[in-house]
Amino acid sequence: MKLMKRQLGQTDLKVSPVGLGTVKLGRNQEVKYPVSFSLPQDNEVADLLAMAKELGINLIDTAPAYGSSEQRLGRLLRDREDWVICTKVGEEFTGGQSYFDFSGQHINDSVERSLRYIQTDYLDIVLIHSDGSDEQIIRSSDCIETLTRLKEKGLIRAIGMSSKTLTGGLLAVDCTDVVMVTYNPSNTGDADVIEKASLENKGVLVKKALNSGHDCYSGDRNIDAVAHNLNFVYSNQGVDSVIIGTINSEHLVQNVKAAITAIEHTR
């Protein structure tokens, strides 16, 4: 059982159809998961990363807003060249609160900090971590201009937006390489973004495929619900990869098994 890589739009990146989300590596405050959790120990994170690699996962999703996630990946991730690292800019989480800054200076500083924390010379993907004002960020800030300049310098390989509105997602398809959208059976509002990205050969990453875990818990983890949601998501041929966050190796294996089955059903 091993995931096969896919081309991510027009980029030169090949990504696994399941990406490992790492919110839970660094932050357990002000999160919306159905079950509370403690941050894992370093040895547990190392084991999780080793298991992900064994399963064929090469895409890691992180962000400055994920607490200590970037720093922990920098310490614990081995064989940098084997991984596609996606991080974000725009949202910060300090003192238990989020705040947003999409100015060019902040974007530049954020990317430099991410490079330092992750202990790498380049970032494969950097997404704008939207606060919901997608269109304003794209049209009225110098955020994309700054990211494009950093890409031209070779510090970033692909840029994009983790969008929160249909209009913003559609705009992001026009001016970036990758979009990250919410998509699951109960939230299909971004289907048009996926369709447009597919037509324009832009990369598509899906967040909240399991509705932040809420669709998969009724006391115990519901494997059928995981399979149902992933079957739905992968049936859309425009989806390149689905980001699923976990700190449980058993859940990771189950997720990958369900993803492989879902992908095979679409062939």
N, C-alpha and C positions, 0 to 999 in steps of 0.2 A: 504494500500500500504506500504509494508515493505520488504526490501531486506533480503534474507536468506544468512547466512554465508557459506563460502566454506573453505575446508582445503587447506592450502598453501603448496603445495608440500609435502616434508617429514618433514616439521617443525611441531611443536605442536601449530601453530597459525591458528586460523580460522578468515577469513577476509570477509568483505562485497565485493560483486562483483563490487561495485563502491567505490573508495577511494577519499577523498577530498584533492585536491592539494592546497597548501597554499602559493604559490609564492606571490599572490596578497595581502596577509595579511601583508607582510613586505617589498615588493620591487616593485617600479614602474619605475625604471631607467633601461635603456639598456635591455628592454624586447621586445618581438617580437609579441605582441598581436595586433589585427587589430583595437582595440578601446582603447584610453588612459583612465586612471582611477586614482582616488585618493585613497590613503590607507584608509581603513575603520576605523571608531571609535571603541573603545573597546566594546561598547554596541552592535554594529553591528556584530562584530566578535562573541561575546557571543551568540547572536541570531542565527547566522549562524551555530555554533557548536551545539546548542540545536536542530535546525531543522535537521541537519545531523543525530544526534542520534535518533531523532523521526522517521526518514526514514529508519533506520537500518544500517546506515553507521558507521563502527567502525574503519576504516583504515584512518589514517591521514598521508599525505606525506609532509615532510618539508626538510629543508637543511640549513646549514650555509650560503650558497650563496643566500638564500631567504631573505636577509636583516634582519629585526627584527622578522621574522616569529616564530622562536623557542622561543624567549623571550615572545612573545605575547601568544603563546600556553601555556607556563609555567604559565602565570598569569591567563589565562581564561579557560583552560581546566579543567573540573570537572570530578570526578570519574575515575581516571587514569586507574583503572583495567578494565574498560569497553572499552578501546581504544587500538588499535594496532598502535603504533607510528613508522613510518619509517622516518629516517633522513639519511644524507649522510656525506661523508668525501672527502676531496681532493680539492674541489673548495671553494674559499673564494671570497667575494664581498665587497670591501672597496673603498671608494673614487670614486664610480661610475665605477669601473673597476673590472673584475674578474682576479684572479690569481690562480695557481694550485700548490699543494705541496702534493706529495704522499709518502713522507718519513715516516718511522715508528714513529718517534718522533712527527711529525705533526699530524698523524692519532690518536695517543694516546691523544695528547692535544685536538684535535678536539672533540673526543668522551667525554672526561672529561668536556669540555665546554658545549656540548649539554646536558649532564646529568644535569649540573648546570642550564642552561637556561630553560630547559623544566621542571625542578624541579621534577626529577624522579630518582629512584635508578637503572633503567635498560632501555635499548632501545630495542624495539621488533625487528626492522630490521635496519641495517646500510648498505647502499649501497655506493660503490665507485662512486663518481660523475666524470665520465670520461671527459677528455679534447679531446678525440678522439684517443689518443694513447693507446687504450685498451690493445693490446697485450704486449706492453712495460711495462705497469703498472703491468700486471699480471706476466710477466716473469722476469722482471728486478728490480722491487722494492720490499720492504718488507711490502707492504701495506696489502696484504691478510694474511701474517704471523702475522702481528700486530692485525688485526681484529680477527683472529682465537684465538689468545691468550686472547683478551678481552672477546671473547665469552666463552672461557673456565673458565674465572673468574666470569662469570654470569652477566657481564655488558651488554651483547648483546645476544639476543636469536637467531638471524639469520643474516647471512651476504650475501652480493651479490654485483652486479654491475649494475649501470645504464649505459649501453653500448652505443657506437656510431658506431661500426663497426660489420659486420657479423662475422669476425674471432674472435673478442674480445668477442662477445656474446656467441659464441660456446665454447670458452675457459672457460668463466665464468660459464657456465653450469657444467663443469667438476669439478670446484674447489670451488664453493660456493653453497649456499642454494637457492638463489633467483636471477632472472635476471629481469631487467626492460628494455623493448625494445620499440622502436617506431613502431607503427603499425596502419595503416589506409588505406582506399581504394587507396590512391595515393602513399603510401609508404609501400610496402610489403617486403622489403629487409630482414627483420628479421624473416620472416616466418619459416625459417629453424632453427632458435634459439628456437622459440616456440615449434616446432615439437620435437627437441632434448630434450628440458626441459621436455616436456610431457612424452616422452619415459623413461626418467630417473627419473621421479617423482620429478622434481624440481619446485619451485614456479615461476610463471610468472606474472609480473605486466606490464601493457601497459601504456606508456606515449604518449601524442600527438594523441590520438584517434580522436580528433576533429581538428587535425592539428593546435594546439595552437589557436583555434577559427576561423581560416581563412576559414574553410569549412562551417562555420555556419553563416557568416555575408555577407549580400549584402544590406547594409543600415540597415535593422532590423535583429534581430536574426531569423534564418531560422530553424524552428523546424523539418521540413522534412529532412534537411541536418544532424541534430543531430541524428535522427532516422536511417537514411541511414548509417552513419558511425558506430553507435553502433551495428546495425544489422550485419554489416560486421565483426566487431571485435569479437563480442560474438559468431559468427558462427564458430570460431576457438575454438575447445574444449580444447585446451591447455592453454587458457587464464584464469587466476584465478581472476584478478581484473583489472579494468581500472581506472586510476587516472585522475580525471577531476577537474580542478581548477576553482573556481568561488568565488565571494564575494556577489553574488546576490541570495537571498534565493529562489526567483521565478525560476531562472534558475536551481538551485539545484533540486527543485521539478520536473521540466521538464526533467532534465537529468535522474533522478531516474525513472520516469515513462517510458521514452524511453528505459532505460536499462532493466527494468522488462519485458517490451513487447518483446524486442530483445531476452532476455534469454528464455522466454516462447516459442518463435518461434524455438529455437534450441532443444527443448525437443522432 
